[in-house]
Amino acid sequence: MTVHDTARLLPAVPELRDHCRALAMLEAILSPPWENRYYSFDAHWSDTEEMASMSNGCGDEYAIVFSPNGAYVRGFAHESRMSPYADDAPWPGVLDDVPAAFRPCVDEPAFCDEDGMPVVTACLWREPADTAWRTGTAIEFPDSPDGDPDGAALLFPLLTDRGADAYRAFAEDYYDVPVAPDAVRHVLALRPLTSAVVSALNPDLGIAELTDDITSIGYPRASGEPAP
């Protein structure tokens, strides 16, 4: 699998944004300490941008910037042969076709190392007029024993398979706890959050304790639920 396969499997930008918000809400419930979460979402990353992110704690990560220009996806798999640290430059073709609207994302300090080099092995983008996700067209992928030369399979599995079973399998493995399937389906459908759903996912957490996360993520909250 490569970023080209990922591009064919991603949904339109609004659906992807909603899915990323839902993933972040599930993570906030299952892992109250922010630093231990796998998926996050910042609805107020800048005045005009929102950002979804993933970090597995082992050096692999992605960031998705949602803006009026569309969406820009940057992924980095640290053990990939396409790592920019192999030749002190991004792999040829990965960033070459990024349109002007997203060049500020390429150079965004949060997505670069201390020397200003973009930290990326996989990149996708979609502007409002696009009918599909786009990637570099001239990428020559290296041979990869696991069939994942740019890390796309490692980085984006819950973006290409957005079903409740996929998230539940991930969460039960990662957090080593049973995860209620109906509650997962509720959140992935972006239905307003209720105390019952929170309790089903984490009986030690109350919805009032999630107020800051709900605001940061921009997730809908059911009316009548207790506030802090």
Long-range contacts (C-beta under 8 A, 24 or more apart in sequence): 1-147, 1-148, 1-152, 1-153, 2-122, 2-139, 2-141, 2-148, 2-149, 2-150, 2-152, 3-75, 3-122, 3-123, 3-124, 3-135, 3-136, 3-139, 3-150, 3-152, 4-135, 4-139, 5-152, 5-160, 6-122, 6-124, 6-133, 6-152, 6-156, 6-159, 6-160, 7-124, 7-132, 7-133, 7-134, 7-135, 8-132, 8-133, 9-159, 9-160, 10-124, 10-133, 10-156, 10-159, 10-160, 11-162, 12-126, 13-66, 13-70, 13-71, 13-126, 13-128, 16-64, 16-71, 16-159, 17-50, 17-52, 17-66, 17-71, 18-190, 19-159, 19-162, 19-188, 20-52, 20-64, 20-159, 21-52, 21-190, 21-217, 21-218, 21-219, 22-187, 22-188, 22-189, 22-190, 22-219, 23-52, 23-158, 23-167, 24-52, 24-213, 24-217, 24-219, 25-187, 25-193, 25-213, 25-214, 25-217, 25-219, 26-167, 26-171, 26-184, 26-187, 26-188, 26-201, 28-210, 28-213, 28-217, 29-187, 29-198, 29-201, 29-202, 29-205, 29-210, 30-171, 30-175, 30-177, 30-179, 30-201, 30-202, 31-175, 32-202, 32-205, 32-209, 38-170, 38-174, 39-158, 41-216, 41-217, 41-218, 42-216, 42-217, 43-215, 43-216, 43-217, 43-218, 44-216, 50-218, 54-155, 60-151, 60-154, 60-155, 61-155, 62-122, 62-155, 62-156, 63-110, 63-111, 65-102, 65-105, 65-108, 68-128, 69-101, 69-102, 69-127, 69-128, 70-101, 70-102, 70-125, 70-126, 70-127, 70-128, 70-130, 71-125, 71-126, 72-98, 72-102, 72-105, 72-123, 72-124, 72-125, 73-122, 73-123, 73-124, 73-125, 74-105, 74-111, 74-118, 74-119, 74-120, 74-122, 74-123, 75-120, 75-121, 75-122, 75-123, 75-150, 75-151, 75-152, 75-155, 75-156, 76-119, 76-120, 76-121, 76-122, 76-151, 76-155, 77-121, 77-122, 77-148, 77-150, 77-151, 77-154, 77-155, 79-151, 80-121, 80-148, 80-149, 80-150, 80-151, 81-142, 81-144, 81-149, 82-121, 82-122, 82-141, 82-142, 82-149, 82-150, 82-151, 83-121, 84-117, 84-118, 84-119, 84-120, 84-121, 88-117, 89-117, 90-117, 90-118, 90-120, 91-121, 91-139, 91-150, 92-138, 92-139, 92-140, 93-136, 93-137, 93-138, 93-139, 93-140, 94-120, 94-121, 94-122, 94-123, 94-136, 94-139, 94-150, 95-120, 95-123, 95-136, 96-136, 96-138, 97-134, 97-135, 97-136, 97-137, 97-138, 98-123, 98-125, 98-136, 99-125, 99-127, 101-127, 121-150, 121-151, 122-150, 122-151, 122-152, 122-155, 122-156, 162-188, 164-188, 190-219, 190-220, 191-220, 192-220, 192-221, 192-222, 192-223, 193-219, 193-220, 193-221, 193-222, 193-225, 194-222, 194-225, 195-225, 195-226
